[in-house]
Amino acid sequence: MDVMPVDQFLDRCVEGDRIVRCPNCQRINVGQVAPKYFYCSDCFIEMKLGEKITFYELDENGELACLDDIFYT
């Protein structure tokens, strides 16, 4: 079984300038919280859409912690 390249996989989650499917859980409960920022209400991941998708989660201090080291390894 062939593994889909990361870029091709992430492209399936983006339509135009919106993230329409969460790349983490593959569900469609993604809403826009600010320009270029999106939030999945199923897995609680925040994402920023740029040249690539940057992933964040809220830490216990209420600050965004980058998760790219988990998603892009």
C-alpha positions in Angstrom: 0.0 0.0 0.0 1.4 3.4 -1.0 1.5 6.2 1.4 0.2 9.6 0.2 2.7 12.4 0.3 2.1 15.0 3.0 1.7 17.9 0.6 -1.0 15.9 -1.4 -2.7 14.9 1.8 -2.9 18.5 3.1 -4.1 19.8 -0.2 -7.2 17.6 0.1 -8.1 19.5 3.3 -7.9 23.0 1.7 -10.2 24.7 -0.7 -9.1 28.1 -1.9 -8.2 30.1 1.2 -10.1 27.9 3.7 -9.3 24.7 5.6 -12.5 22.6 5.0 -11.4 19.3 6.6 -9.1 18.9 9.6 -5.8 17.3 8.6 -5.5 15.7 12.1 -8.9 14.0 12.6 -10.3 14.2 9.0 -13.6 15.7 10.2 -15.4 18.7 8.8 -16.1 20.6 12.0 -13.6 23.3 11.1 -14.4 27.0 11.7 -12.5 30.2 10.9 -11.5 32.1 14.1 -9.5 34.9 12.4 -8.1 35.6 8.9 -6.0 32.5 7.9 -6.7 30.9 11.3 -9.0 27.9 11.7 -10.1 25.7 14.6 -11.3 22.1 14.7 -13.9 21.6 17.4 -13.5 17.8 17.3 -9.8 17.5 18.1 -9.2 21.1 19.5 -6.4 21.9 17.1 -5.9 25.4 15.8 -4.4 25.8 12.3 -2.8 28.7 10.4 -3.0 28.5 6.6 0.0 29.9 4.8 2.4 28.2 2.4 1.9 25.2 4.6 -0.6 24.5 7.5 0.9 25.3 10.9 -0.7 23.4 13.8 -1.2 24.8 17.3 -2.9 23.8 20.6 -3.7 25.9 23.6 -1.4 25.1 26.5 -2.4 25.4 30.2 -1.4 29.1 30.2 -3.7 29.9 27.3 -0.9 30.4 24.9 -0.6 28.8 21.5 2.0 26.0 21.4 3.2 25.0 17.9 2.8 21.3 17.1 4.7 21.3 13.8 7.4 19.0 15.2 4.7 16.3 15.6 3.0 16.8 12.2 6.0 17.4 10.1 8.5 14.7 11.2 
